Amino acid sequence: MIISNLAILLFFSFVVNLAFAVNISRDGRAITIDGKRRVLLSGSIHYPRSTTEMWPDLIRKSREGGLDAIETYVFWNSHEPARRQYDFSGNNDLVRFIKTIQKEGLYAVLRIGPYVCAEWNYGGFPVWLHNLPGIELRTTNDVFMNEMQNFTALIVDMMKQENLFASQGGPIILAQIENEYGNVITSYGDAGKAYIDWCANMAESLDIGIPWIMCQESDAPQSMINTCNGWYCDQFTPSNPNSPKMWTENWTGWFKSWGGKDPHRTAEDVAFAVARFFQTGGTFQNYYMYHGGTNFGRTAGGPYITTSYDYDAPLDEYGNLNQPKYGHLKQLHDVLHSMEETLTHGNISTQDLGNSVTATIYATETASSCFLGNTNTSSDITVTFQGNQYEVPAWSVSILPDCKIVGYNTAKVNTQTSVMVKKPNSEEEQPSSLKWSWKPENNDKATIFGKGQESTNQLLDQKVAANDASDYLWYMTSVNLKEDDLVWSNNMSLRVNGTGQILHAYVNGKHIGSQWAEYGIFNYIFEKTVKLTKGKNVISLLSATVGFANYGPKYDLIEAGLSGPVQLVGKKGDETIIKDLSGHRWTYKVGLEGFDNKIYNSDSLKWQEDDVPINRMMTWYKATFKAPLGTDPVVVDLLGLGKGMAWVNGKSIGRYWPSYLAEEDGCKNEPCDYRGSYDNNKCVTNCGKPTQRWYHIPRSFMENDVNTIVLFEEFGGNPSTVNFQTVSIASACAKIDENNTLELSCQGRPISGISFASFGNPEGTCGAFEKGTCQGANDALSIIKNACVGKESCTIDVSEKTFGSSSCWNVVKRLAVEAAC
């Protein structure tokens, strides 16, 4: 929308207590807010993946990046962890989050779901839902529908009580029911269509006064607006011709799994996807994610989704600007907003200019705006359009706000690249200053005595037996063996069918082995040789989950824990005898002693300070540290540890697993080629290195003086290398085309020096610039130093007016700059 930041603030201060209408224009071309058609740009930020203290800064940066709205899911399992017991405190304070959006003058899109996917544990459903008698999830099942309606109505009523819907003068302009159901609807048969119709009727009955959306739902009821999710949505057409073309998830990167590489999506390709979407009639576009954040606690789903949910988003995991992606998209947003009137009112016409180049003209009686899109994946194309020649780079869109002068091209990045680094804690010499104490996890009750909380004559799914109270569940049984038992031999093994997550096996108190599978594998066979005794033998199997499945047809039925069978295998020569223990009496214990005693948040327990062990399974470690000075984001380096969980001052910073190395293959040394269709395997880094080494500690988790870190080490590792660092910008560089403006910033700290500056035809990339064959007449280095050094940011007009004429002929002149922060 064509509206300044100040105007947005004034607009909202005026309507804060007045209802305003949000509806669809009669021709389906746009969302109309108070009678004005809007082009809306939005970004996803999930409130539980950041902290309340981070919200204002994240939302402010979103507004400054050119967004009109913030989109968020609502996480049912966070808000109703036990049936009819609700939590809207701290990071779960949804009302506070929406009001923070409103305070910054932005709109909000509320994706209630309440199924959310989001790589969130169990897709956002509370696991107790799975365990209700007679329930079937996401289908026409009365038990499920009653619970879903109860929670959806709860959220709607909460928003209404705070006057947060636009119909009440609040910021929420759109709400979503269900999520990506069209991807799985066929697995539910006729009941799936009946369910989606029920969802629409239920949502409409809540009378919120704003439109409802359903994403990825091609046969959405007419009362709903169906929307698109994906890498590209330019070819998407809503099922209702009177609905606007909306894109609820433009994936700015991708999530990461344990054992997976780091996926990246270039700024050029994201911008290309957005520009193509608006070239082909789009009206609302949302970045998923704009800020990904962190999967604190046990919130990561998958299974095997990492604690970091950075997503290569425009705002990184810690809230820093991810440049150049943030700045390149900001410039795109500014251009699109300047064309809002023609995009939402203009008559649309297209011209095929050949060689995969298409021109799109939006024309009103008084003005016109144009797009030149080149979908060729290798060739830059020169075209003649309305009497002028334009060179359109491969896989790019040129935007001409007045149909004459190119105001923006998606392939030409005219914004800075920021180089982020991690710096040691200046408060103390780490890791040598950290003094570790330790406690063993006492497993004797489970591994020696087989004592638990309940028993059955079958193997239970972990969702049933543990109800998501812990990652850990003990399966324990005993077997009496006599010498004449058919399975008895000198060559026996224990064979367990696991679900693809983690298994630690003990026989008569002795650990005999552990096993786990890779991301996406949902079962495996564990088999180890065992030495059993005549008489009673205790078999104790510890299942450790790493988040429950969050996506797929009937994903809720994917088993977790030990699905069985569990067998003793005896071999006598060529003969193999199998004794199935699955139907034995199994005893269950949820969690571990240390978790039950909350030793991560207790000062009364005694810790051992001498002979701190390393590489010891099931061990707790504790140390104190001083918070790093300043305000830069803080991370802890856990390289050297195996797998477990970490707490700072009793607050969980999530699961860690630095011993899990990313896959070896797929990484390339050369820069990623933005040209051509993207997927999450195209541009990857970090091959063969720890999947995640650094873990975010929000400043709000720490005290100003002494802080405590507690680690539960499940696999065995060495805490002696643990240290705390800060994340900050080290340098900024840019290569800017002539007739653009360079905005150089050190993100809150002063620019300390300029190591390179050249106007003409400089060569190389950031960190390795070299002067070309021609230069501007004025000394670029002196000009940039005088304008920028000592300032947090500076703005430079990139033109011969600033840098003097040059001897460059038939060459696009550029300014290359390298600045230290």
C-alpha positions in Angstrom: 0.0 0.0 0.0 1.2 3.6 -0.7 1.5 4.8 2.8 4.5 6.0 4.8 5.6 4.5 8.1 4.5 7.7 9.9 1.2 7.5 8.1 0.7 3.9 9.2 1.2 4.9 12.8 -1.1 7.9 12.5 -3.7 5.7 10.8 -3.6 3.1 13.5 -3.7 5.7 16.3 -6.9 7.1 14.7 -8.7 3.8 14.2 -7.6 2.0 17.4 -11.1 2.1 18.9 -13.0 2.1 15.6 -14.1 -0.9 13.5 -12.8 -0.9 9.9 -14.0 -3.2 7.1 -11.8 -5.8 5.5 -13.3 -7.5 2.5 -12.6 -8.6 -1.0 -13.0 -6.3 -4.0 -15.9 -7.2 -6.2 -13.6 -8.3 -9.1 -11.4 -10.4 -6.7 -8.4 -8.3 -7.6 -7.4 -7.2 -4.1 -8.1 -7.2 -0.4 -9.9 -4.0 0.5 -9.3 -2.3 3.8 -11.7 0.6 4.7 -12.6 0.9 1.0 -9.0 1.0 -0.3 -7.5 -1.7 -2.3 -4.2 -2.9 -1.0 -1.1 -4.7 -2.2 0.0 -6.5 1.0 3.4 -7.8 1.9 3.7 -9.9 5.1 6.2 -12.0 7.0 5.9 -14.9 9.3 7.2 -14.6 12.9 6.3 -17.3 15.4 5.9 -15.9 18.9 7.1 -19.0 20.8 10.3 -19.2 18.7 11.5 -15.9 20.0 11.1 -14.1 23.4 8.8 -11.3 24.5 11.8 -9.1 24.8 12.7 -9.7 21.1 9.3 -9.1 19.7 9.4 -5.2 19.4 12.8 -5.3 17.7 11.8 -8.0 15.3 8.5 -6.4 14.4 10.1 -2.9 14.0 12.7 -4.4 11.6 9.9 -6.0 9.7 8.2 -2.7 9.3 11.4 -1.0 8.3 11.9 -3.8 5.8 8.7 -2.8 4.0 6.2 -5.2 5.4 2.6 -4.4 6.0 1.7 -7.4 8.1 3.0 -10.1 10.4 1.7 -13.6 10.0 1.8 -16.2 12.8 0.5 -19.6 13.6 -1.3 -20.4 16.9 0.3 -23.3 18.7 -2.4 -25.5 20.4 0.0 -27.7 22.3 1.8 -24.7 23.8 -1.5 -23.1 24.9 -3.3 -26.2 26.1 -0.6 -28.6 27.3 -3.1 -30.6 29.3 -6.8 -30.8 28.5 -8.6 -27.6 29.7 -5.4 -26.3 31.3 -4.3 -23.2 29.4 -1.0 -21.3 29.2 -0.8 -17.8 27.6 2.1 -16.6 29.7 5.6 -15.5 28.6 6.5 -16.5 25.1 2.9 -17.9 24.8 1.3 -14.5 25.3 -0.5 -14.3 22.0 -2.5 -11.2 22.9 0.7 -9.4 23.8 2.3 -10.4 20.5 -0.7 -9.2 18.4 -0.7 -5.9 20.4 3.0 -5.5 19.7 2.3 -5.8 16.0 -0.5 -3.3 16.4 1.8 -0.9 18.2 4.3 -0.9 15.3 1.4 0.0 12.9 1.3 -3.3 11.1 -1.6 -5.6 10.3 -1.7 -9.2 11.6 -2.7 -12.5 9.9 -3.8 -15.1 12.5 -3.3 -18.7 11.3 -5.3 -20.5 14.0 -5.1 -23.9 12.3 -5.1 -25.4 14.8 -3.0 -27.9 12.9 0.0 -25.9 11.9 2.8 -28.3 10.7 5.6 -25.7 11.1 8.2 -28.4 11.9 6.7 -28.1 15.3 6.2 -31.0 17.7 3.3 -33.1 16.5 2.3 -30.4 14.1 1.0 -28.2 16.9 -1.5 -30.8 18.2 -1.3 -31.6 21.9 -0.5 -35.3 22.3 -3.3 -35.7 24.9 -5.6 -35.3 21.9 -4.2 -38.5 20.4 -5.0 -40.4 23.5 -8.7 -39.4 23.8 -11.0 -42.5 23.5 -12.5 -42.9 20.0 -10.7 -40.0 18.4 -9.5 -39.7 14.8 -7.6 -36.5 13.9 -8.4 -34.1 11.0 -11.6 -35.9 9.8 -15.3 -36.0 10.6 -14.9 -37.4 14.1 -17.0 -35.9 16.8 -14.4 -36.2 19.5 -11.8 -34.4 17.5 -14.2 -31.7 16.1 -15.4 -30.9 19.5 -11.9 -30.3 20.8 -10.9 -28.4 17.7 -13.9 -26.1 17.9 -13.3 -25.6 21.6 -9.8 -24.4 21.0 -10.5 -22.3 17.9 -13.4 -20.6 19.7 -11.2 -20.0 22.7 -8.6 -18.1 20.5 -11.3 -16.2 18.7 -13.0 -15.1 21.9 -9.7 -14.1 23.4 -9.0 -11.9 20.3 -12.6 -10.5 20.5 -12.3 -9.6 24.2 -9.2 -7.5 23.4 -10.8 -5.9 20.2 -8.0 -7.3 18.0 -10.0 -8.1 14.9 -10.1 -5.4 12.2 -13.9 -5.4 12.5 -13.3 -4.1 16.0 -10.5 -1.7 15.1 -7.7 -4.2 15.8 -4.8 -5.3 13.5 -6.0 -8.8 12.5 -7.2 -8.6 8.9 -7.2 -12.3 8.0 -7.7 -15.6 9.9 -6.9 -19.1 8.8 -8.7 -22.4 9.6 -6.9 -25.7 9.0 -3.6 -25.8 7.1 -2.4 -27.5 3.9 -5.2 -30.0 4.1 -5.4 -30.2 0.4 -2.0 -32.0 0.4 -3.4 -34.9 2.3 -7.2 -34.8 1.8 -7.3 -37.9 -0.5 -6.1 -40.1 2.3 -9.3 -39.3 4.3 -11.7 -40.2 1.5 -15.2 -38.6 1.5 -14.8 -37.8 5.1 -12.0 -35.4 4.2 -14.3 -33.3 2.0 -17.0 -33.4 4.7 -14.5 -32.3 7.3 -13.2 -29.3 5.3 -16.8 -28.2 4.8 -17.4 -28.5 8.5 -14.2 -26.4 9.2 -15.5 -23.6 7.0 -19.0 -23.6 8.6 -17.5 -23.7 12.1 -15.2 -20.8 11.3 -17.9 -18.7 9.7 -20.1 -19.3 12.8 -17.6 -17.5 15.0 -18.5 -14.2 13.3 -15.1 -12.4 13.3 -16.0 -9.9 10.7 -12.9 -10.5 8.5 -12.2 -13.0 5.7 -11.1 -16.6 6.5 -8.4 -18.3 4.4 -7.5 -21.9 3.8 -4.0 -22.6 2.3 -3.3 -25.4 -0.2 -7.0 -26.3 -0.4 -8.1 -26.2 -4.1 -11.7 -27.3 -3.3 -12.1 -24.9 -0.3 -15.8 -23.9 0.3 -16.8 -20.7 -1.4 -16.9 -18.8 1.9 -13.1 -19.4 2.3 -10.2 -17.9 0.3 -7.9 -20.7 -0.8 -4.2 -19.6 -0.9 -0.9 -21.0 -2.2 2.2 -22.2 -0.3 5.5 -23.0 -2.1 8.7 -21.8 -3.7 6.8 -20.1 -6.5 3.1 -19.2 -6.7 2.9 -17.2 -9.9 1.0 -19.9 -11.7 -1.5 -20.3 -8.8 -5.1 -19.5 -9.5 -7.7 -19.4 -6.7 -10.6 -21.8 -7.0 -13.1 -19.0 -6.7 -12.6 -16.4 -9.5 -13.9 -13.7 -7.1 -11.1 -14.4 -4.6 -7.8 -12.5 -4.7 -4.6 -14.3 -5.6 -2.8 -14.9 -2.2 0.5 -16.5 -1.2 0.6 -17.5 2.5 4.0 -19.2 2.5 6.9 -18.0 0.2 9.7 -20.2 1.6 12.7 -17.9 2.1 14.9 -20.8 2.8 14.2 -24.2 4.4 14.4 -25.9 7.8 17.3 -28.1 8.9 17.3 -31.6 10.2 19.9 -33.4 12.3 22.3 -34.9 9.9 21.2 -32.4 7.2 23.2 -29.7 5.5 22.4 -26.0 5.8 20.0 -25.0 3.0 20.1 -21.5 1.5 18.0 -19.6 -1.0 19.5 -16.6 -2.8 18.1 -13.1 -2.4 17.8 -13.0 -6.2 15.6 -16.0 -6.4 13.3 -15.0 -3.6 12.9 -11.6 -5.2 12.2 -13.2 -8.6 9.5 -15.3 -7.1 7.8 -12.3 -5.5 8.0 -10.1 -8.5 6.6 -12.9 -10.8 3.8 -13.3 -8.3 2.8 -9.7 -8.5 3.4 -9.6 -12.3 0.8 -12.3 -12.6 -1.9 -10.7 -10.5 -0.9 -11.4 -6.9 -2.3 -9.2 -4.2 -1.0 -10.7 -0.9 2.4 -12.3 -0.3 3.8 -13.6 2.9 7.4 -14.7 3.6 7.7 -18.0 5.5 9.8 -17.3 7.5 10.7 -13.6 7.8 12.3 -14.5 11.2 12.5 -18.2 12.0 14.0 -18.1 15.5 14.7 -21.0 17.8 13.0 -24.2 18.8 13.4 -23.8 22.6 12.7 -26.7 24.9 11.2 -29.7 23.2 9.2 -27.8 20.6 11.0 -29.1 17.5 9.1 -31.7 15.5 9.9 -33.8 12.6 11.2 -35.9 14.1 14.8 -34.8 13.9 14.3 -31.0 13.3 17.2 -29.0 14.7 16.9 -26.5 17.6 17.8 -23.7 15.2 15.0 -22.6 13.0 17.0 -19.9 11.2 15.4 -20.8 7.8 17.8 -18.4 6.0 15.2 -15.8 6.6 15.6 -12.0 6.1 16.0 -11.7 9.9 18.3 -14.4 11.2 17.8 -16.7 14.2 19.1 -14.0 16.5 17.2 -11.1 15.0 20.1 -9.6 12.9 19.5 -8.4 9.4 20.4 -11.2 7.0 22.0 -9.1 4.3 21.7 -8.9 1.3 18.4 -10.7 1.5 16.8 -8.2 3.9 17.9 -5.1 1.9 17.2 -6.6 -1.6 13.6 -7.4 -0.6 13.1 -4.1 1.1 13.9 -2.3 -2.2 11.4 -4.6 -3.9 8.8 -3.8 -1.4 9.3 -0.1 -1.9 8.9 -0.4 -5.6 5.7 -2.5 -5.3 4.2 -0.1 -2.9 4.8 2.8 -5.2 2.7 1.0 -7.8 -0.2 0.0 -5.6 -2.8 2.1 -7.4 -2.1 0.6 -10.8 -1.6 -3.0 -9.5 -5.0 -3.0 -7.8 -7.0 -0.9 -10.3 -5.3 -1.1 -13.6 -6.4 -3.1 -16.6 -4.0 -6.0 -17.2 -2.5 -6.9 -20.6 0.4 -9.1 -21.5 2.8 -9.3 -24.4 5.0 -12.2 -25.4 8.4 -10.6 -26.4 10.0 -13.9 -27.3 12.9 -15.8 -25.8 10.9 -16.5 -22.6 10.4 -12.8 -21.9 6.9 -11.6 -21.1 5.7 -8.0 -20.6 2.8 -7.3 -18.3 1.2 -3.9 -18.2 -1.1 -2.6 -15.5 -2.8 0.6 -16.8 -5.3 3.0 -15.4 -6.6 6.2 -17.1 -3.8 8.2 -15.5 -0.9 5.9 -15.1 0.7 2.6 -15.9 3.2 0.2 -14.5 5.1 -2.7 -16.2 6.9 -5.9 -15.5 9.4 -7.5 -17.9 9.9 -11.1 -16.8 12.6 -13.4 -18.2 12.2 -17.1 -17.2 15.1 -18.3 -19.3 17.5 -20.0 -17.0 20.8 -19.2 -18.8 20.5 -16.3 -21.2 20.2 -12.5 -20.6 17.8 -11.2 -23.2 17.6 -7.7 -24.8 14.1 -6.8 -25.8 12.3 -3.8 -27.4 9.3 -2.7 -25.4 7.2 0.4 -26.1 10.0 1.8 -28.3 12.8 1.3 -25.8 15.4 -1.4 -25.4 15.9 -3.3 -22.1 18.3 -6.0 -21.1 16.6 -8.4 -18.8 19.0 -10.8 -17.1 18.2 -14.6 -17.0 15.7 -15.7 -14.4 14.8 -12.1 -13.4 12.0 -9.6 -13.5 12.6 -5.9 -14.3 10.0 -3.6 -12.8 9.2 -0.3 -14.5 6.9 1.7 -12.2 6.2 4.2 -15.0 6.6 1.6 -17.9 9.7 3.6 -19.0 12.5 3.4 -16.5 13.6 0.3 -14.7 13.2 0.9 -11.0 14.3 -2.6 -9.9 15.6 -5.8 -11.2 15.4 -9.0 -9.1 18.9 -10.3 -10.3 20.7 -7.0 -9.5 21.5 -6.8 -5.8 22.2 -3.2 -4.9 22.4 -3.6 -1.2 25.2 -4.5 1.2 26.3 -8.0 2.3 27.0 -8.3 6.0 29.6 -10.7 7.3 28.6 -12.0 10.7 31.1 -13.4 13.1 31.2 -15.0 16.6 33.4 -13.3 19.2 34.7 -14.8 22.5 33.2 -13.7 25.8 35.3 -10.7 26.9 34.1 -11.0 30.5 36.2 -14.1 31.3 38.7 -16.4 29.6 36.6 -19.3 28.4 36.5 -22.3 28.3 39.3 -22.5 30.9 37.4 -20.3 33.4 34.4 -22.6 33.5 34.5 -24.9 36.5 32.4 -28.0 35.9 30.6 -30.1 38.5 28.7 -33.2 37.7 26.1 -35.8 38.7 25.4 -39.2 37.3 21.9 -40.0 36.1 20.7 -42.8 38.3 19.1 -45.5 36.1 19.3 -48.4 38.6 15.6 -48.6 39.2 15.0 -49.1 35.5 18.1 -51.0 34.4 18.6 -53.3 37.4 15.2 -53.6 39.1 12.9 -52.8 36.1 10.6 -50.6 38.3 8.2 -48.3 36.6 4.9 -46.6 36.9 2.5 -48.8 35.0 2.4 -52.2 33.3 0.7 -53.8 30.3 1.0 -57.0 28.4 2.0 -55.2 25.2 4.3 -52.7 23.7 2.8 -49.2 23.8 3.3 -46.3 21.4 5.4 -43.7 23.2 2.6 -41.1 22.6 0.3 -43.3 24.6 2.6 -44.3 27.4 4.4 -41.0 27.9 1.8 -38.5 26.6 4.6 -36.2 25.6 5.7 -35.5 29.2 9.3 -36.3 28.3 11.6 -37.3 25.4 12.4 -40.4 27.4 10.4 -43.6 28.1 11.7 -46.8 29.7 10.3 -50.1 28.4 11.2 -52.9 30.9 10.5 -56.6 31.1 12.0 -59.7 32.6 12.5 -63.1 31.1 13.2 -66.3 33.0 15.4 -68.7 31.2 16.1 -72.4 31.9 18.8 -74.5 30.4 16.1 -76.5 28.5 14.6 -73.3 27.0 14.6 -73.7 23.3 16.2 -70.2 22.8 19.0 -70.9 25.2 22.4 -71.1 23.6 25.9 -69.7 23.8 25.1 -67.4 20.9 22.1 -65.2 21.8 21.1 -61.7 20.7 18.5 -59.1 21.6 16.6 -57.9 18.5 14.4 -54.8 18.8 12.2 -53.1 16.1 12.5 -49.4 16.8 10.7 -46.4 15.2 13.7 -44.6 13.8 14.5 -42.4 16.8 16.9 -43.4 19.6 17.2 -46.6 21.5 19.5 -47.4 24.4 19.4 -51.1 25.5 20.4 -52.5 28.8 20.4 -56.2 30.0 20.8 -56.9 33.7 21.9 -53.3 34.4 24.6 -53.3 31.6 24.4 -51.1 28.6 24.7 -53.3 25.5 24.4 -50.7 22.8 22.5 -47.8 21.3 21.1 -47.0 17.8 19.2 -44.4 15.9 18.3 -43.8 12.3 18.6 -40.8 9.9 16.0 -38.1 9.3 13.0 -39.4 7.4 13.5 -43.1 8.5 10.7 -44.3 10.7 11.9 -47.8 11.7 15.1 -49.9 12.0 16.2 -53.2 13.5 18.5 -53.1 16.6 20.3 -56.3 17.3 23.2 -57.0 19.7 24.7 -60.1 21.2 23.8 -60.6 24.9 25.0 -62.8 27.7 22.0 -63.9 29.7 21.9 -65.8 32.9 19.8 -68.8 33.9 16.9 -67.6 35.8 15.6 -64.0 35.8 17.0 -61.5 33.3 15.9 -57.8 33.3 15.7 -56.2 29.8 15.4 -52.4 29.9 15.0 -50.4 26.8 15.2 -46.6 26.9 13.4 -44.9 24.0 14.4 -41.2 23.3 12.3 -39.2 20.9 13.5 -36.1 19.0 10.1 -34.6 18.3 7.0 -36.3 17.0 6.0 -36.3 13.3 4.4 -33.1 12.2 3.4 -33.6 8.6 2.0 -36.1 6.1 -1.2 -38.1 5.5 -2.4 -39.3 8.9 1.0 -38.4 10.4 -0.5 -38.7 13.9 -0.6 -42.4 13.4 3.2 -42.7 12.8 4.4 -44.8 15.8 7.0 -43.5 18.2 9.0 -45.5 20.8 9.3 -49.3 20.4 6.7 -50.6 18.1 8.1 -54.2 18.4 8.6 -57.0 18.1 11.2 -57.4 20.8 12.8 -60.8 20.5 15.5 -63.0 21.9 17.4 -64.8 19.1 19.3 -68.0 19.8 21.5 -69.7 17.3 22.5 -73.3 17.5 24.6 -74.2 14.5 22.4 -73.7 11.4 19.3 -73.4 13.6 17.8 -70.1 14.7 15.2 -70.0 17.5 13.2 -66.8 18.2 11.5 -66.0 21.5 9.1 -63.1 21.1 8.9 -61.0 24.2 6.4 -58.5 22.8 3.5 -60.0 24.7 5.4 -60.2 28.0 4.5 -58.0 30.9 6.1 -54.6 30.1 6.6 -52.0 32.8 6.9 -48.3 31.8 8.6 -45.3 33.4 8.3 -41.9 31.9 11.3 -39.6 32.0 14.6 -39.8 33.9 15.4 -39.2 37.6 17.2 -35.9 36.9 14.3 -34.5 35.0 11.8 -35.7 37.7 13.9 -33.8 40.3 14.4 -30.8 38.0 18.1 -30.7 38.8 18.5 -28.2 35.9 16.6 -25.7 38.1 17.6 -26.6 41.7 20.2 -25.1 44.0 19.6 -27.6 46.8 21.2 -30.7 45.2 24.8 -31.5 45.8 27.0 -31.8 42.8 30.4 -33.6 42.6 33.3 -31.2 41.8 36.2 -33.7 41.5 37.2 -36.1 38.7 34.7 -34.7 36.2 34.2 -37.5 33.8 34.1 -37.2 30.0 32.5 -39.3 27.3 30.2 -40.8 30.0 26.6 -41.6 29.0 23.7 -40.3 31.1 25.6 -37.6 32.9 24.7 -34.1 34.2 27.1 -31.2 34.1 26.9 -27.8 35.7 28.9 -24.6 35.5 28.6 -20.9 36.1 29.5 -18.1 33.7 29.4 -14.4 33.3 27.1 -12.9 30.7 29.0 -11.4 27.8 29.1 -7.6 27.8 27.0 -5.5 25.5 23.8 -6.2 23.7 24.9 -8.5 20.9 23.1 -11.9 20.7 24.7 -14.7 22.8 25.4 -18.2 21.7 27.0 -21.2 23.4 29.4 -23.4 21.6 28.7 -27.0 22.4 31.2 -28.7 20.1 32.7 -31.7 21.9 29.4 -32.8 23.4 27.3 -35.7 22.1 23.6 -35.3 22.5 21.3 -34.0 25.2 19.5 -30.9 26.5 20.8 -27.6 27.9 19.4 -25.0 30.3 20.5 -21.6 31.3 19.2 -20.4 34.7 16.6 -23.1 34.5 15.3 -22.1 31.0 15.7 -24.7 28.3 17.6 -23.5 25.2 16.6 -26.8 23.4 18.1 -30.1 22.4 21.7 -30.2 21.3 23.4 -32.8 19.1 26.7 -31.5 17.8 28.1 -35.0 17.4 25.7 -35.6 14.5 27.6 -34.5 11.4 25.9 -33.3 8.3 26.0 -35.4 5.2 29.3 -35.3 3.3 28.1 -34.7 -0.2 26.3 -31.9 -2.0 28.2 -28.8 -1.1 30.0 -26.7 -3.7 32.7 -24.1 -3.3 31.5 -21.7 -6.0 28.6 -19.2 -5.2 25.1 -20.5 -5.7 23.6 -19.8 -9.1 20.3 -18.1 -8.5 19.1 -19.0 -12.0 16.6 -21.8 -12.4 14.0 -23.4 -10.1 15.0 -23.7 -6.5 14.6 -26.5 -4.0 16.1 -27.2 -0.6 18.9 -29.3 -2.1 20.2 -26.7 -4.6 22.3 -24.4 -2.5 23.7 -26.1 0.6 26.7 -25.7 2.9 28.2 -27.2 6.1 28.9 -30.7 4.6 30.6 -33.1 7.0 30.5 -30.6 9.9 28.3 -30.7 13.1 24.7 -30.2 12.1 24.4 -27.5 14.8 27.3 -26.3 16.9 26.0 -23.0 18.2 22.9 -22.6 20.4 21.1 -19.3 21.0 20.8 -18.0 24.6 18.4 -15.0 24.6 19.7 -12.1 26.7 16.4 -12.3 28.7 17.4 -15.7 29.9 20.6 -14.4 31.6 21.3 -12.3 34.7 23.8 -9.4 34.6 26.3 -11.2 36.8 26.5 -14.9 37.4 24.6 -17.4 35.3 24.3 -21.2 35.5 24.4 -23.6 32.6 23.2 -27.2 33.1 23.7 -30.0 30.5 22.2 -33.4 30.3 24.6 -35.5 28.2 22.8 -38.6 26.9 25.5 -40.0 24.6 28.7 -38.9 26.3 30.8 -35.9 25.6 33.4 -33.5 26.9 32.2 -30.2 28.4 35.7 -28.7 28.8 35.4 -26.9 25.4 32.1 -25.3 26.0 32.2 -21.5 25.7 30.0 -18.5 25.3 30.3 -16.0 22.4 28.5 -13.1 20.9 27.2 -12.7 17.3 28.0 -9.4 15.6 28.7 -7.9 12.3 32.4 -7.8 11.4 32.3 -6.1 8.0 29.9 -4.9 5.3 30.6 -4.9 1.6 28.7 -4.0 -1.5 28.9 -3.7 -5.3 26.3 -1.2 -6.4 25.2 -0.3 -9.9 25.4 3.4 -11.0 22.3 5.5 -10.4 21.5 3.7 -7.2 22.0 4.6 -3.6 24.4 2.8 -1.3 23.1 2.4 2.2 26.0 1.1 4.3 25.4 0.1 7.9 27.1 -1.8 10.8 23.8 -2.6 12.4 24.0 -0.5 15.5 27.8 -0.1 15.8 30.1 2.5 14.1 31.8 2.0 10.8 35.4 1.8 11.9 37.2 1.9 8.6 37.0 1.5 4.8 39.4 -1.0 3.4 38.4 -0.8 -0.3 36.4 1.6 -2.5 36.4 1.9 -6.2 33.9 3.4 -8.7 34.2 2.2 -12.3 34.5 -1.5 -13.2 35.9 -3.1 -10.0 36.2 -6.9 -10.1 35.9 -9.7 -7.5 33.5 -10.4 -4.7 33.1 -9.3 -1.1 36.4 -9.9 0.7 38.4 -10.0 -2.6 37.6 -6.8 -4.5 40.2 -5.5 -7.0 40.2 -2.3 -9.0 39.3 -2.7 -12.7 40.6 -1.0 -15.8 38.8 2.4 -15.2 38.1 4.6 -12.2 36.1 7.7 -11.4 38.1 10.9 -11.4 37.5 11.5 -7.7 39.1 9.3 -5.0 36.3 6.9 -4.0 38.2 5.7 -0.9 38.5 9.2 0.5 34.8 10.0 -0.3 33.5 6.9 1.4 35.8 7.3 4.4 34.7 11.0 4.9 31.0 10.1 4.6 30.9 6.9 6.6 33.7 6.3 9.2 32.5 6.8 12.7 28.9 6.6 11.8 26.5 3.7 12.3 25.2 4.1 8.8 25.7 6.3 5.8 24.1 6.9 2.4 26.0 7.5 -0.8 24.7 8.5 -4.2 26.4 6.1 -6.7 26.9 8.3 -9.7 29.6 10.3 -11.6 28.2 13.4 -9.8 29.7 11.9 -6.6 32.8 10.1 -7.9 33.6 12.0 -11.1 33.6 11.0 -14.7 35.4 7.9 -15.8 36.9 6.4 -18.9 34.6 3.4 -18.9 32.8 3.0 -22.2 29.9 0.7 -22.8 30.4 -0.7 -19.3 27.9 -0.6 -16.4 29.7 1.4 -13.8 29.6 0.2 -10.2 30.8 1.1 -6.8 32.5 -1.6 -4.8 33.0 -1.0 -1.0 34.4 -3.0 1.9 33.9 -1.6 5.4 35.0 -2.7 8.8 32.6 -2.6 11.7 
